[in-house]
């Protein structure tokens, strides 16, 4: 049976509204996606790091409780788990402050068994962080050599704007390794001062990988893909409680679709049909919309059960 391997940071998200804490829930970009996939019944494995404290224990328990293999999560004995304060504005979009105490991060994990057409989901600063880059890059190379589908979510935060030039070689390596790249208008404004899907694709992405998904909040999703495929997908309006997991769960829905519809890496390389793109983006949008209707960062159990 095909599986999904996520690799990324773990944090405890403390969510504020009107400067008052509303909820604390384990989070992280790839983490939120892998929780949703575990809930939806997908065999899932997570590679990450956490501190040797109560938060770290809760993070690992949360993974296991949501049917995700947490044996790839490293516990650093002398550090505290990272925290993220997420302040929701009037439109329930989040502004973040991060606190991290891992001065000597050294990922130390055994590679999970990877079979052709398994999916590796990675992204955010974790995927380009120089401190863990050697381990992350070696794992991505290993996964690609074993025939996995690599899905990269750029997710470049404004707090790292000053590091764009330094991080560019790692970002380009990730593009080149990836079968599918997703990024938001905010990512590319920070990185390239560009907010047009076509210009981003032509100038920054297409040389490295042909399959590109551009999201822009409530505006249409743009796809540029193998064989010159171009399409816009309108975004359905839903009541929004929090957008914290919107992009993460878009990724989860897309990856769920790859498995659900039996889409292989060979098919992606050859070029997906319009029908296949329609099916994948539809699921991505359903996952994203569901996650926006709660403070849980991931899809809810009712929706997850409907997918099984």
C-alpha positions, -999 to 999 in steps of 0.1 A, spaced: 0 0 0 13 35 -9 22 58 19 31 95 26 62 106 44 62 141 58 94 159 68 92 193 86 92 212 119 69 207 149 57 236 170 30 242 196 6 267 180 -10 291 205 -38 308 187 -49 343 198 -80 364 189 -82 400 201 -49 393 219 -65 365 240 -54 329 237 -81 307 221 -65 273 217 -31 255 218 -26 227 193 5 210 178 13 223 144 39 230 117 33 231 79 41 195 69 28 184 104 -7 198 98 -9 181 64 3 147 77 -22 148 106 -50 153 80 -37 125 59 -35 102 90 -71 111 99 -82 103 63 -68 68 66 -36 72 46 -5 53 58 16 82 71 51 86 86 66 118 100 102 129 103 109 159 126 125 171 158 111 182 192 123 191 226 126 169 257 96 183 275 58 181 280 51 198 247 74 173 228 56 144 245 22 159 234 34 164 198 44 127 195 12 116 212 -9 138 188 8 121 158 1 86 171 -35 94 181 -40 105 145 -26 73 130 8 87 120 40 68 126 61 91 149 92 69 151 111 94 129 107 123 154 140 131 171 138 143 207 167 166 217 175 159 253 187 194 262 163 217 244 127 230 247 101 224 220 94 253 196 64 276 201 44 296 176 21 325 186 -5 330 159 -25 362 161 -57 362 141 -68 395 125 -104 406 117 -104 383 86 -90 354 107 -56 355 88 -27 349 111 5 369 120 32 348 137 58 351 163 81 321 166 102 309 196 128 282 191 154 267 214 173 241 193 208 255 192 224 223 181 199 207 158 212 175 143 185 153 127 192 117 135 166 93 120 164 60 102 150 62 67 116 47 64 110 21 37 102 39 5 86 23 -25 79 36 -60 50 61 -60 51 68 -23 48 105 -17 73 127 2 58 160 14 83 187 25 87 225 26 90 257 47 122 269 62 129 234 76 135 222 40 162 248 34 176 254 69 214 251 66 217 234 100 197 204 90 201 207 52 226 179 48 202 154 64 172 167 46 189 168 12 203 133 17 168 120 25 152 137 -5 179 122 -28 172 88 -13 135 91 -17 138 103 -54 162 74 -62 136 50 -49 109 64 -72 89 85 -47 68 115 -58 83 147 -42 58 175 -34 74 208 -23 55 236 -5 77 267 -7 60 284 23 87 311 27 79 334 57 85 371 58 107 366 89 133 351 66 131 379 40 167 390 48 180 354 40 166 350 5 199 353 -13 216 329 11 188 303 9 184 305 -29 208 275 -37 188 252 -14 155 265 -28 167 258 -63 178 223 -53 144 216 -39 127 228 -71 149 205 -91 142 175 -69 105 181 -69 78 166 -91 53 193 -80 59 227 -65 32 248 -47 37 283 -35 15 313 -25 15 349 -38 30 359 -4 60 334 -9 69 348 -43 64 384 -33 89 379 -5 114 358 -25 112 375 -60 91 406 -56 67 390 -81 30 383 -77 20 370 -111 17 333 -116 30 333 -152 61 355 -145 70 334 -114 66 301 -134 85 313 -165 113 331 -146 118 310 -115 102 275 -117 98 260 -152 135 254 -158 136 231 -127 102 215 -127 72 217 -149 43 212 -125 35 244 -105 5 253 -83 1 290 -73 -24 298 -46 -35 333 -36 -59 332 -6 -95 335 -18 -85 342 -54 -84 315 -81 -58 287 -79 -34 287 -109 -19 256 -124 10 255 -149 21 221 -159 38 196 -182 28 199 -218 18 236 -216 -12 229 -194 -27 262 -179 -58 265 -159 -75 286 -132 -97 271 -104 -121 295 -86 -121 292 -48 -154 286 -31 -162 310 -2 -166 294 32 -170 307 67 -135 312 80 -125 306 116 -88 304 110 -65 303 79 -36 288 97 -38 254 81 -53 265 47 -22 259 26 -10 229 46 -43 212 40 -45 221 4 -12 201 2 -28 173 21 -58 171 -1 -37 171 -33 -15 143 -19 -46 124 -8 -58 127 -44 -26 113 -58 -32 81 -38 -70 80 -41 -69 83 -79 -39 60 -83 -17 87 -99 19 75 -104 52 94 -108 54 82 -144 21 98 -151 31 131 -135 64 131 -155 45 124 -188 19 150 -180 -14 147 -162 -47 151 -180 -71 180 -174 -95 156 -157 -67 145 -133 -57 181 -124 -94 189 -119 -98 159 -95 -66 168 -75 -73 205 -72 -109 197 -61 -97 175 -32 -70 201 -23 -97 228 -21 -121 206 0 -94 198 25 -83 235 27 -119 247 31 -127 222 59 -95 232 79 -104 269 77 -137 263 96 -120 254 129 -90 262 151 -76 226 146 -50 233 119 -62 201 101 -94 185 87 -120 175 112 -129 139 121 -163 140 103 -148 151 70 -120 126 75 -144 97 80 -162 106 48 -130 101 29 -122 66 42 
